[in-house]
Amino acid sequence: RAARIAFDGGGLREGDVEVHLRSADWYAHGHHRDPAYDGVILHVVLEDAGGALARTAAGRDVPVLALMDVLAVPLDYLLLEGPPAPAGDPCAGCIARLGAEDVGRALDRAGDARFGTKVCRFAAAIACAGPGQAPSAGSGQALYEGVLTALGYADNAGALAEVARRAPLGVLEGFLHGRPRGQRLATAEALLLGAAGLLPSQRGMALAGEDAAFAARLEATWRACGPRDGRPGVPLRLFRVRPENHPARRLAGAAHLVDRLCRSGGLAEGLRAMALLPEMPQAIAALDEALRVPAEGYFAARYDLGRPLEGRPALIGPERAAVVLVNAVLPFLAAWGELASDGPLEERAWKLFRAYPGREDNRILRRMASRWGLA
């Protein structure tokens, strides 16, 4: 859903991607009669025997990408790679069957492959943000979108990426330049919350007391600095979200990050300098610290405008900072280094990824450990 794809000679388009084994499955499944598939912009298949385009119910032809034609090695080799899977779950007891070292090497290869996929996505985002220019032209915006995506968790990742596009980094930096810190932070919060459609005037909310005074300052800044395009708010998920993870708090944390790192020479440049510190542990510690935002300001004790929050959890704690670092900052730096022919930066980003400590225990790790026979 809502994929962004750069087509050769056709620029960047946004829409859905449908996946089948064979191109004929589009018609076999009746998608050519179903308006729900009118938003598809690419049909990805393993085999394309007939070479026909997929046609939507609205009469639009959708290009087909056949993966069989672009595999790096024959399909038979991919299917036969590794030991034969046992009956049932192929992961069950794999450490006992294959040994911890082989499983560890397989996991390392899988981790590198996943990280490499993120690097490719950031390289494409940098190129699309600054086509025909030096890689640095689109670097800050690409990183900024990646950071907000990582702050959005699964439920709001795409919505916060859209916020980053509606309130571009260059616009925020322009408004923050030369202002006192308090004004900078308030301006960044107003622009991000306004772009998300979370201001009281956008939601029909009535506030009182301290909440109303804070909201009035946000509204005044938004009226003075925000765009006037009349677009509706971003479709955020606000219900059944843990209070400390509410989008309003995450955007407040993002405002702190933008303010802090812009004072260090820019979002991308500041993180690049930290990654290239002489010692690896020093670089990891600096990046970790740079991405954490303690509980401070209005949202320290609230999860949304006018909504009190028990305790004072960090706006961006160590666990979420680690997610931002591994899923956004490090793959961005590797991509930036590759596009800018900056070998030391690209190499350091990969080394930092491989050396970064594993995340704390969670239900996914516990489930996999049980399937492997470790628990």
C-alpha angles and dihedrals in degrees: 000000000000095000118175111220130179109219119202106261092352104081127224118330132181125215145097130307122215119202127203138157092238133022091234089064089078089070095032089059093047097242091140088067098041118089089202087078096051090101094061113118099174135032111205117196139164094226130024105191100165101034092222122146119242111250123208127219087257090060097253120139117231120205118240125225111200111201094195088071095056105038112134090222133015116285092242090063092052092050093048097043113124129003120323113271117248122235112287122003109016090207095055110116093346093148091056091047101041105021130249095268095056092045090048091052090049091051091048090052091048091049092050091049092051092047090048090055090055090048090054091050092052091047089055092046092051091049093047093047092053109022114186092007136097114290090251091064094077099023101097095049093047091052092044091053090048093051093050090047090054090048091054097067116211095304098053105019095110093041094054090047087057089050088056090054093047092048101035120202093241090057092049093047091050093054093043097049114110097001125122114262096255092053092045093054094045090049093050091048092048094049094047096044091044093050088052093050092241100126116112093246089055093049102037092244125160116209133181140202119354091356092056092047092051092045091049090057090050092049093049092051092047092051091050099042109016125098120263100215095119094229117161119250122277112271098252125175106234102162125080090015118131107254095237089053096049112137092240091060093044091052089049087053090049090052089056091049094050092047093047098045096040086061087055093061099283138322096274097033094050094052091044091056091051093049091054096053109134098251123053096222089049091052093048092049093048093049092046092051094045092057097049120092118191125216104281139134127022096325094053089090100025135063095198137002107301093358114116120219126211114239123356108272116180118268086231113012129194095270095053091041088057090052091051092048097048098037101037118009102045097042089045092053091048091051093045091050091050095049094043092047087240100149097178092054094046092047093046092050091055092046092050090051092051093045097044112115116253118261121261121274116289139167094269093055091045092051093049092046088054092050092049092051097251097117 
